[in-house]
Amino acid sequence: MLLFADGFDHYGSGSTGESNMLDGVYADVLGDGSGPSTTVTPATGTYSYYFGQGHTGNVNDCSGLRKVLPTAVDTLGIGMHLYFPQLPNGLAITGNAMICGMFPSATLANSQISFFVGSTGNIVCHRGGDGDTSLMGTELFATDPLLVASAWNHIEIQASIHDTEGWVRIAVNGVHRYEATGLDTMNHASGTVGQILMSRPYLGEHNTSCRWYMDNLYIYDFTGTAATYTDWCPTVDGGGVATNYMGEWQCMYLPPNADTAEDDWAPSTGSDAYAVVDETTPDDADYISSSTAGDLTEMALTDLPEDITVVRGLMLVGRMSKSDAGPALTTFGMKSVAAIDDADERPITVEPTYWWDFINVDPNSSARWTRASLNAAWIRLTRTA
């Protein structure tokens, strides 16, 4: 099941983007000079996320990004594009960049397992640790060099949390490159992962070796220790090993681009609803609004490019707020031909907050979306209370 996906293209840039990312999407956005960036051409889209210099004066202070998962899982997959202007310098463990720490829901004291990029472009896995030299836990393995500097690489990590039968698989640029089994990947009493931390450990005011960029982040769980949840993870034959991975994704933002006959929500300015909610940088000064339960607005979405041939998932994202006290519930959904699928109700807060839901199956065909079916579908927003 897909748990989260982000291409960083709808928050705005720099500190503005960081602030928007904290509005219900990420638990922490840490660091000085980090955030959505165009300094290095993104892997796809308009922005990538930059892990910059970080704070000063303490090894625990670092530029990082923390995501709380909607549900804790014991078997997890995470994929992302990575760009290192230069590979880490390998000065002790703080000279390696922590690209992913998997933590239980209850604590960030140290991880179940964590993954670092080392000075040769290899991947180093520790049980425990959070980038601090005093909390590094136990090294479980280090791979051969897998990544190169000054280029976008795609990495996908699958891991199972268990005290004796844990395992890890790693694919790079769509090819299965490493597998370890029979591991102790369980560092806490709870054998689950509820939070992900991506981080650049602090190395000093002028050190730049751990600065890196991330694009097209996705997180998922799957069923079974063999990772054969093939609806999400089709078999990739890499190096003679048939292994199930999600693969190299583009997380593409498709803003609304047209109104339909269902237009109960009123635009704050002008006559077009889509035109006030299609920004790539959120503008809370213009919006659509509803004061009546049952109000429904449906809008067409920007078409997928012609070279997109597979749609693996669909995440609906909305930034919403209410003007005063009292219940306000809304529901996202999709309409395909005459068929409708609405997600769960969401309670809206006074502060502008992002909400997201997944509708990964075309309600008209009961099969995965195609380029044609998604291009013809409409996004729905209903006020239910």
N, C-alpha and C positions, 0 to 999 in steps of 0.2 A: 504494500500500500504506500502510495506517495504521501509523505508527511509535510513536505515543504519544498518550494522552488523559488529562486530569485535570480534575476538578471541585472538588478541594480539600476534599471533604466527609468524608474518612475518616482524617484525621491528628490531629484535635483542633485546638485554637486556640493562637494566640500562639506563645511560645517552645517549648511542648510540641509543637505542630504542626510548627514548624520542625525540631526535633530528629528527629521521626519521618520527615519528608520526606528527611532525609539518610541514612536507613537503606535505601540501595540504589536510591532513586528519582532523586534529584537529586545532581549532583556538588558543587554549592555552594549554600548558602542564606545570603546575606550581608546584614548590616545590623542596626541596633538598632531595635527597635520594629516589626519587620515580621512577616510570617507570616500564616497563615489567620486571617481576621477576620470579624466580624459588624457592625463599626462602620457600614458602609454596607450596606444590604440587598443581598445577593448577586443577581447576575443570575438565577441559579437555585440551588436547593439551600439548604444551610445556611451555607457559608463561601465567601468569595472570598479571593484572595491579595493582601495589602497590601504595597506597596512604600513603606516608611516613610522616616523621617528619614535613615537611613544613618549611617555612621561620621563622625567629625570629624577635621579637621586635614589632609586630603589629598584632592585632586580625584579621585585614582584610587580612593579608598574610597567605596563606594556600596552602597546596598541593592539586591540583585539576586538573580536566580534562574538557575542554569546547568543545562542539561540536555544530557547526552551522548547522542547518537542511537545506536540499536543497530547501525546501519550508515551509513557515509558515503554521501551522495548528491550528484548534481550538479544536480538539479532538485527543488525543495522547496516545500511549501505549509505555512503556519502560520495558524491561526485562533484568535481569542480574543475574549471580551467585555472591554471597557475602560471604566473609570469614572474621570474626573478631577474631583475636587471643584472645581478651578479649572484653567484651561489653563496650560501652562508660560509663564513670563514672558519668555522669549526673550533673556535676558542671555547674549550670546555663544552658543556651542554648548552650554555646560553648563546653559543655561536651557531646553534642550529635553530631553524625556524619551525615553531610548532604550527603545523597546518591544521591539526585536528586533535582536540582532546575530548574524549567521551566520558562524561561524568554522570553519576546517579542524580536523581531528582533532588535529593536532600542536601547535597553538599558540593562545594567547589574546592574543598581542601586539597584533594588530589584526585586524579582521574582513575577510572577503571583502566583504560589504556590510552596512550597518546602517541601521535605520529609526528615525526620531525623530518625536515629535509636537511641533510648533512652537507658537508663541504664538497663532496664529489657528485652531488645530485642524487645520492642514495636516499632511501627511506629507512628511518630508524624508529622502532616501536618499543615503548616502555610500558610496563604495568605500573600505574601510579604516575605521579608527577604532574606539574603544571607549568614547566618552564623555569622554575626556580632551582638553582643548583642544589639546595638542601632538600628538595622534594622531588627527586628524579626517579625514585623507585628502582625497578629492576629492568634492565634492557632485555627484551625478549628476542629480538632479531634485528639485523641490519641487512638490507638488500645490496645488490650490486648497484652501480650508478644507473639511474633510470631517467633523470631529468637533465635538461641542459639550460644554460642561462640565455637571456635575451630572446626567448621564444615562448609562445603559449604552449603549454603541455596540459593534456587532460589526464587527471588521475581519478580513479574510482577505488574506494576501499570498502570491503565488506568484512564485518567482524561479528563474532558470536561471543557473548560474555558467559564464561563458565569457569569453575575453579580447576577443572582437570581436562575438559574436552573443548576448550575454546579454540577458535581458529580465525585466521585472517587471510583474505585474498586481496591482491592488488592488481589492477589493470592500469596501463599507461598508454594513452593515445589509442585506445580501443583494442589493445592486445594484453592478454593475460600474462603477467610477468612474475608473480610471486605467490606462493601459498605456504602457510604454516599451520599445522594441526597439533592437537594434543597439548595446547597451551593453557596456562593459568592466566586468564584475562580478567579475572574477577578480583578487584582490589577492595571491595566493600561488602558488607553483609547483604545488601541488595544486589542481585545479579542483573541489573537493568541499566539502561542509559536513558536519562531524561533531559540532559543538556549537552550541547556541543559548544566548545570554545575554540575559535580560530585566532591565532595570536602571533605576534612578533616579539619575543623576549627582549627586554631592554639591555642594550650593550654599551651605553655611553652616549653622550651628547652628539658626538661626531661620527659615530659608527653607522654605516649604511648597509652593511652586508646582509642584514636580515629583512630589509624592506622588500615587500612583494605585493603582487596584485592578484585578485581573485575575480572570476566571472562565472556565470552559469552554475550557481550552487544548487544542488538538489539533495534531499535526504529522504530515505525510504526505509521501511521494514519489509521483511518477507518471511515466508513460512518454511520451516524445516531447516535442519542443519546442513543439508546439501545445497541450499540456495536454489531450489528448482521452482521457484515461484515465477514460471516462465511468462505469465501474462505481463509482468513488469520487467523481467530480466531475461530477454531472449538469449539463446546460446550463442556465445562468441567463441570461435575456434582460434585460439591464439597460441602459437608455438606448439601445436599438436595437442593442446589441452582444451577440451570442450568445457567451458565454464559459463555460468549465467551472470551477466552483467546488464545494467541499464544501458550503458553505452555513452557515447559522447553526445551531449544534448546542447541545444540552444534554448535558453529560457527567454522567450520572445514576448514583449509587451504589445498587446493589441488594443489600443484605446477605441472607444466608440467613435463612429464617424458619420452616423445618420440617425434621425428620429424615425419612429414608426407611428401608426395610428394610436397605439397605446401610449399616452403621454400625460398621465395624471400628475406626475411630479412637475412642479413649476420651476422654470429657470429664473435665477435671480436677476438676470439681465438678458435682453434680447428675447427671441422667440424659439431658439433651438436648445433643447436639453443637452444634446451631445456636446455642443460647443462650449459648455461651461464645466464639463467633467472629462475633457480629453487631454489635459495637460500632462506633460512628462515631468514637470516640476509642479507639485501641488500648489494651487492658489485658493486658499480658503475664503477669499473675498468674493468668489463667484461659485455657484452651486445650484443644485436642484433641491427642492424642499417639498414636504408633504405634511399636512396637519390632520389627515383623515385616514383611519384604518381602512384597508382595502385598496388604497391608491396603488396603481401599477404603471410603471414605465418600462417599455422595451426599446432597446436601441441596437442597431446593427454595429458590428465590429469591423475594424480594419482587416482587409483580407491578408491571409498568409501569402508570402512570396511564392512564386511559381516553383522555385527549386525545393520547397519543403514538401516532402513526399510522405512523411510519417508523423503522426501526432501521438505522442506517448501519454500526455496528460493535459488537463485543462484546470488551471487554478483561477478562480474569480476573486478579484481584489477590489475592495472599495474603501474609501476614506470617508467616515461619517461622524456626525455629531448631532446632538439635540440642543435646543435653545434654552430649556428650563427643566425643572423637576417634573417627575411623572414618567410612566412607562413609555418607551418607544422601542418597538421591535421591528426589525426588517428582515427580509429574506432575499438572498440572491438566487438566481436560477438561470436556466437556458431553455429557449424554445427552438425546436428543430422541426420544420414543416408545421404540423399541428400538435406535436408531442411536447410535453413540458416536464422538466425536472427541476424542482426547487430544493435548495439546501435547507439546513436547520435555521431556525430563527436566531437572530443575534440581538442582544440587548445593547442599545446605543448609549454612549456616554456623552456628557457635556463637552469634554475635550475632544477635538478631532482625533479619531483613532482608526487605524486600518483593521479590516476584518477580511478573512479569506476563507474560501470553501473550494472543494474539488468536485467537479462534475466531469469525470473521465470517460463516460460512455454517452454516446449520442442517444438521447431519449427516443428519437424516431426509429433508429435501427437496432437499438440495444447492443450495439457493437462499438468498438473504439472509433473516435472521431476520425474522419478523413479530411484532407484539405478542402474538398468540395463541400462536405456537410458542415464543417465549421464556418467556412466563408458565408454560407447561406443562413446560419443560425443567428439568433438574437439573444443578447443578455437581458435579463429581467431583474427588476428591483421592485419589491412589494413592501409596503408598510402594512404589517399585520396587526399592530396595536399602537 
